[in-house]
Amino acid sequence: MTLYPVADDVLFAPGGRVVIRTYGVARAGAAGGGSAPVAYRTWVTGLRDQPRYWRWGHFEDACRGHRRVIEWLTGRGPLPAAVAA
């Protein structure tokens, strides 16, 4: 498995630290020698009773999604919906 970091952020809130990580994941080897597809995800740790995981279809979606998650956490935007792959 290969991880491709996209963005990492940390927010400090009264309840503690919230970590937002967006990265791509690909299998180590693809069948037939081709390149493995990359699945992009955003994980949020440090929240209780809230959605903490989003999937994105492409690198650009992951970058925009990461920003939307931060906007949601800081109260400047709505809860983001994951983009279908």
C-alpha positions in Angstrom: 0.0 0.0 0.0 1.3 3.4 -0.9 0.1 6.6 0.8 0.1 10.0 -1.1 -0.3 12.9 1.3 -2.5 15.7 0.0 -3.1 18.0 3.1 -2.8 18.0 6.9 -4.3 20.5 9.2 -4.8 20.8 13.0 -7.5 22.9 14.7 -7.5 23.7 18.4 -10.9 23.8 20.0 -12.2 24.1 23.5 -12.8 20.3 23.6 -9.2 19.5 22.3 -7.3 19.1 19.2 -8.9 18.2 15.8 -6.7 16.7 13.1 -7.8 16.7 9.4 -5.8 14.6 7.0 -6.4 14.0 3.3 -4.4 11.5 1.4 -4.5 9.1 -1.5 -4.1 5.3 -1.1 -3.0 2.9 -3.8 -2.2 -0.8 -3.7 1.5 -1.6 -3.9 1.3 -3.5 -7.1 -1.2 -3.5 -9.9 -2.2 -6.7 -11.8 -0.7 -6.7 -15.3 2.0 -4.2 -14.5 -0.2 -1.1 -14.8 -0.5 1.6 -12.3 -2.9 1.1 -9.4 -5.9 3.5 -9.1 -5.6 6.0 -6.2 -8.5 6.4 -3.8 -8.6 9.7 -1.9 -9.9 10.1 1.6 -10.2 12.7 4.3 -10.1 11.6 8.0 -11.0 13.8 10.9 -9.9 12.7 14.4 -10.8 14.4 17.7 -14.6 14.8 17.1 -17.4 13.1 18.9 -20.7 12.1 17.3 -19.9 13.7 13.9 -19.0 12.3 10.4 -15.3 11.8 10.4 -14.6 10.2 7.0 -15.0 11.3 3.4 -14.1 9.7 0.1 -13.1 11.6 -3.0 -12.9 10.5 -6.6 -9.9 12.5 -7.8 -7.0 14.6 -6.5 -8.7 17.9 -7.3 -11.9 16.7 -5.5 -9.8 15.8 -2.5 -8.1 19.2 -2.4 -11.5 21.0 -2.6 -13.1 18.5 -0.1 -10.3 19.1 2.4 -11.0 22.8 2.3 -14.7 22.3 2.6 -14.2 20.0 5.7 -12.2 22.8 7.3 -14.8 25.4 6.5 -17.5 23.1 8.0 -15.4 22.6 11.2 -14.8 26.3 11.6 -18.5 27.2 11.0 -18.0 28.9 7.6 -19.7 26.3 5.5 -22.1 23.3 5.4 -21.3 19.7 6.0 -19.5 18.5 2.8 -20.9 15.5 0.9 -18.4 13.0 -0.5 -17.8 13.0 -4.2 -18.5 9.6 -5.8 -15.6 7.9 -7.4 
